[in-house]
Amino acid sequence: LTKRILDLIISIFVLIPGIPIMAVISLLILIFDGHPIFFIQKRVGENGEFFKMIKFRTMKLGAERENDQYQSRDKFGRIVYKVKKDPRITGIGRLLRRLSLDELPQLFNVIRGTMSLVGPRPELPEIVKTYESWQRFRLSVPQGITGWWQVNGRSDIPLHLNIEKDIY
């Protein structure tokens, strides 16, 4: 209850000055990249519950349909989901990602109670399907906008290692 109240207070406090910033970002996306402004994706939250996570759109339209084209595998055969210098990322999107401003709309997820400010990042359902039983432990807490993994390595750490950091 204390964590939830803290999440709400901080989210509202950040959203007050954040709304004008989000309005400018929305306008820039609209001008340079068109509709939609937001990217809404099904994710797995606490206790394996599905929810819709909202972010600013940072990739060109239809980028998800091209996932197979850009995914690769590491030396152990595991899929690498994050591609360095992904050509599907828009100019505005690159800046938003570098400054983590694409995550601002997730404050609305926090207010709705589907996410927390701090916790493991919510994962895609197709990735969670491949989890071993020990990896599901990361779903036992509210999923967050930021967590131990993001603070200690961000996208430089492969997926299978970020789960260990999340559990830690």
C-alpha positions in Angstrom: 0.0 0.0 0.0 2.9 2.4 0.9 4.6 1.7 -2.5 1.3 2.2 -4.4 0.7 5.6 -2.6 4.3 6.6 -3.3 3.9 5.6 -6.9 0.8 7.8 -7.2 2.2 10.8 -5.5 5.5 10.8 -7.5 3.6 10.1 -10.8 1.2 13.0 -10.3 4.1 15.2 -9.2 6.1 14.3 -12.4 3.1 14.6 -14.7 2.2 18.2 -13.7 5.3 19.6 -15.4 5.5 16.6 -17.7 2.2 17.3 -19.5 3.6 20.3 -21.5 6.7 18.3 -22.4 4.5 15.4 -23.5 2.4 17.8 -25.6 5.5 19.1 -27.4 6.8 15.5 -27.9 3.3 14.5 -29.3 3.4 17.5 -31.7 6.9 16.6 -32.9 5.9 13.0 -33.5 2.7 14.1 -35.3 4.6 16.6 -37.5 7.6 14.4 -38.4 6.2 10.8 -38.2 2.4 11.2 -38.4 -0.2 9.1 -36.5 -0.3 7.3 -34.2 1.6 9.2 -31.6 1.5 6.4 -29.0 2.7 2.8 -29.2 0.5 0.5 -27.2 1.6 -3.0 -26.7 0.4 -6.0 -24.7 2.8 -6.9 -21.9 2.9 -9.3 -19.0 2.6 -7.7 -15.6 2.5 -8.8 -12.0 1.4 -12.4 -11.5 1.3 -12.9 -15.3 -1.6 -10.6 -15.9 -1.7 -9.0 -19.3 -2.0 -5.2 -19.7 -1.5 -2.6 -22.4 1.7 -0.6 -21.9 1.8 2.9 -23.5 4.9 4.6 -24.9 5.6 7.3 -27.4 6.0 5.8 -30.8 9.7 5.7 -31.8 9.7 3.4 -34.8 8.2 3.8 -38.2 4.7 2.4 -38.8 4.6 -1.4 -39.3 8.0 -1.9 -37.6 6.7 -4.9 -35.7 5.9 -6.8 -38.9 9.6 -6.5 -39.7 10.9 -8.0 -36.5 12.0 -11.3 -38.1 14.1 -9.3 -40.6 16.1 -7.6 -37.8 16.3 -10.2 -35.1 19.5 -12.1 -34.8 20.9 -14.8 -32.5 23.8 -14.8 -30.1 26.5 -17.4 -30.1 24.3 -19.6 -27.9 21.3 -19.5 -30.3 19.3 -17.1 -28.1 17.3 -14.4 -29.9 18.7 -10.9 -29.6 15.6 -8.6 -29.4 17.4 -5.2 -29.4 19.2 -4.3 -32.5 21.9 -1.6 -32.4 21.3 1.1 -34.9 17.9 -0.3 -35.8 16.9 1.4 -39.1 13.2 1.3 -38.1 13.8 3.9 -35.4 12.7 7.4 -36.5 14.9 10.5 -36.0 12.6 11.8 -33.2 12.5 8.3 -31.8 16.2 8.0 -31.5 16.3 11.2 -29.5 13.4 10.2 -27.3 15.0 6.8 -26.6 18.4 8.3 -25.8 16.7 10.6 -23.2 14.2 7.9 -22.1 11.4 10.4 -22.9 9.5 7.7 -24.8 8.7 6.2 -21.4 6.9 9.2 -20.0 3.4 8.0 -21.0 4.0 4.9 -18.8 3.2 7.3 -15.9 -0.4 6.8 -16.9 0.1 3.0 -16.5 1.4 3.7 -13.0 -1.6 5.8 -12.1 -3.9 3.1 -13.4 -2.1 0.6 -11.3 -0.8 -1.7 -14.1 2.8 -0.7 -13.5 5.0 0.7 -10.7 7.7 3.3 -10.9 10.4 0.8 -9.9 10.3 -2.9 -10.7 11.3 -5.3 -13.4 10.4 -4.1 -16.9 7.2 -5.7 -18.2 8.0 -8.3 -20.8 6.4 -9.4 -24.1 4.0 -12.4 -23.8 6.1 -14.3 -26.4 9.2 -13.9 -24.3 7.5 -14.9 -21.1 6.2 -18.1 -22.8 9.9 -19.2 -23.1 10.7 -18.6 -19.4 12.0 -21.4 -17.3 10.2 -21.8 -13.9 12.9 -19.8 -12.0 12.5 -16.8 -14.4 8.8 -16.5 -13.6 9.7 -15.2 -10.2 10.3 -11.7 -11.7 6.5 -11.6 -12.3 5.8 -11.9 -8.6 6.1 -8.1 -8.1 4.6 -5.1 -9.9 6.5 -4.4 -13.2 8.1 -1.0 -13.4 9.2 1.9 -15.6 12.8 1.4 -14.3 14.5 -1.2 -12.2 17.8 -2.7 -11.2 18.6 -4.0 -14.7 18.0 -0.5 -16.3 20.2 1.2 -13.7 23.0 -1.4 -14.1 23.4 -1.9 -17.8 20.3 -0.9 -19.7 20.3 -2.4 -23.2 23.9 -3.5 -23.0 22.9 -6.6 -21.1 21.4 -9.6 -23.0 17.9 -10.7 -22.1 18.9 -13.8 -20.3 21.1 -11.8 -17.9 18.6 -9.0 -17.3 16.2 -11.6 -15.8 18.9 -12.4 -13.2 19.3 -8.7 -12.4 15.5 -8.3 -12.1 15.3 -11.2 -9.7 18.2 -9.8 -7.7 
